[in-house]
Amino acid sequence: MPRPEVLERVTEAEREADDIVAEAESDAEETIAEARTRAEEIRSTAEEEAEEEATERIEAAREEIESRREEIIAEGRADREALESEARDRIDEAVEYAIDRFEEAVNAQA
C-alpha cells in the first residue's frame, strides 16, 4: 500500500475516532442532563410528599389534642357538678354547724 493511502486511511481513522469521541461526549452530556432533570423531579416529588405527610401528621395531632381537650373539659364539668351536688347536700350540715358554733360563742360570753 502506498504511503499516501496509508496516511489517508490513518487520517480517516482519526476523524472517525474524533467523531466517535464527540458523539460519546454528546451522549454523556445528554445522559447527565437527563439524570439531573430526573433527580430534580424525584427531589421535588419527595419534598411534596414530605410536606403532605407533615400536614397530615399535624392535622392528626390537632385532632387528638382537640379530642383530649374535650375529654378534659367534660371531666372538669363532671367533677364540678359532683362537687356542687355534694356541697348542696351538705349545706344544711354547714348551716347547722355554723349555728352551733355561734351559739357556743354566745353562751361562752354570757
CYANA upper distance limits for C-alpha pairs under 8 A (distance plus 0.5 A):
  1 MET  CA      5 GLU  CA      7.17
  1 MET  CA      6 VAL  CA      7.26
  2 PRO  CA      6 VAL  CA      6.99
  3 ARG  CA      7 LEU  CA      6.69
  4 PRO  CA      8 GLU  CA      6.50
  5 GLU  CA      9 ARG  CA      6.55
  6 VAL  CA     10 VAL  CA      6.59
  7 LEU  CA     11 THR  CA      6.49
  8 GLU  CA     12 GLU  CA      6.52
  9 ARG  CA     13 ALA  CA      6.51
 10 VAL  CA     14 GLU  CA      6.61
 11 THR  CA     15 ARG  CA      6.73
 12 GLU  CA     16 GLU  CA      6.65
 13 ALA  CA     17 ALA  CA      6.53
 14 GLU  CA     18 ASP  CA      6.52
 15 ARG  CA     19 ASP  CA      6.55
 16 GLU  CA     20 ILE  CA      6.58
 17 ALA  CA     21 VAL  CA      6.60
 18 ASP  CA     22 ALA  CA      6.51
 19 ASP  CA     23 GLU  CA      6.50
 20 ILE  CA     24 ALA  CA      6.52
 21 VAL  CA     25 GLU  CA      6.54
 22 ALA  CA     26 SER  CA      6.58
 23 GLU  CA     27 ASP  CA      6.52
 24 ALA  CA     28 ALA  CA      6.48
 25 GLU  CA     29 GLU  CA      6.62
 26 SER  CA     30 GLU  CA      6.63
 27 ASP  CA     31 THR  CA      6.51
 28 ALA  CA     32 ILE  CA      6.58
 29 GLU  CA     33 ALA  CA      6.58
 30 GLU  CA     34 GLU  CA      6.62
 31 THR  CA     35 ALA  CA      6.55
 32 ILE  CA     36 ARG  CA      6.60
 33 ALA  CA     37 THR  CA      6.67
 34 GLU  CA     38 ARG  CA      6.58
 35 ALA  CA     39 ALA  CA      6.45
 36 ARG  CA     40 GLU  CA      6.61
 37 THR  CA     41 GLU  CA      6.76
 38 ARG  CA     42 ILE  CA      6.64
 39 ALA  CA     43 ARG  CA      6.57
 40 GLU  CA     44 SER  CA      6.48
 41 GLU  CA     45 THR  CA      6.55
 42 ILE  CA     46 ALA  CA      6.52
 43 ARG  CA     47 GLU  CA      6.62
 44 SER  CA     48 GLU  CA      6.75
 45 THR  CA     49 GLU  CA      6.63
 46 ALA  CA     50 ALA  CA      6.51
 47 GLU  CA     51 GLU  CA      6.61
 48 GLU  CA     52 GLU  CA      6.65
 49 GLU  CA     53 GLU  CA      6.57
 50 ALA  CA     54 ALA  CA      6.57
 51 GLU  CA     55 THR  CA      6.57
 52 GLU  CA     56 GLU  CA      6.61
 53 GLU  CA     57 ARG  CA      6.62
 54 ALA  CA     58 ILE  CA      6.56
 55 THR  CA     59 GLU  CA      6.60
 56 GLU  CA     60 ALA  CA      6.59
 57 ARG  CA     61 ALA  CA      6.56
 58 ILE  CA     62 ARG  CA      6.61
 59 GLU  CA     63 GLU  CA      6.66
 60 ALA  CA     64 GLU  CA      6.64
 61 ALA  CA     65 ILE  CA      6.53
 62 ARG  CA     66 GLU  CA      6.51
 63 GLU  CA     67 SER  CA      6.56
 64 GLU  CA     68 ARG  CA      6.60
 65 ILE  CA     69 ARG  CA      6.46
 66 GLU  CA     70 GLU  CA      6.67
 67 SER  CA     71 GLU  CA      6.81
 68 ARG  CA     72 ILE  CA      6.67
 69 ARG  CA     73 ILE  CA      6.64
 70 GLU  CA     74 ALA  CA      6.57
 71 GLU  CA     75 GLU  CA      6.58
 72 ILE  CA     76 GLY  CA      6.54
 73 ILE  CA     77 ARG  CA      6.63
 74 ALA  CA     78 ALA  CA      6.64
 75 GLU  CA     79 ASP  CA      6.60
 76 GLY  CA     80 ARG  CA      6.54
 77 ARG  CA     81 GLU  CA      6.54
 78 ALA  CA     82 ALA  CA      6.61
 79 ASP  CA     83 LEU  CA      6.62
 80 ARG  CA     84 GLU  CA      6.53
 81 GLU  CA     85 SER  CA      6.52
 82 ALA  CA     86 GLU  CA      6.58
 83 LEU  CA     87 ALA  CA      6.48
 84 GLU  CA     88 ARG  CA      6.59
 85 SER  CA     89 ASP  CA      6.65
 86 GLU  CA     90 ARG  CA      6.75
 87 ALA  CA     91 ILE  CA      6.63
 90 ARG  CA     94 ALA  CA      6.61
 91 ILE  CA     95 VAL  CA      6.54
 92 ASP  CA     96 GLU  CA      6.53
 93 GLU  CA     97 TYR  CA      6.56
 94 ALA  CA     98 ALA  CA      6.60
 95 VAL  CA     99 ILE  CA      6.61
 96 GLU  CA    100 ASP  CA      6.59
 97 TYR  CA    101 ARG  CA      6.69
 98 ALA  CA    102 PHE  CA      6.56
 99 ILE  CA    103 GLU  CA      6.54
100 ASP  CA    104 GLU  CA      6.60
101 ARG  CA    105 ALA  CA      6.66
102 PHE  CA    106 VAL  CA      6.66
103 GLU  CA    107 ASN  CA      6.44
104 GLU  CA    108 ALA  CA      6.45
105 ALA  CA    109 GLN  CA      6.92
106 VAL  CA    110 ALA  CA      6.97
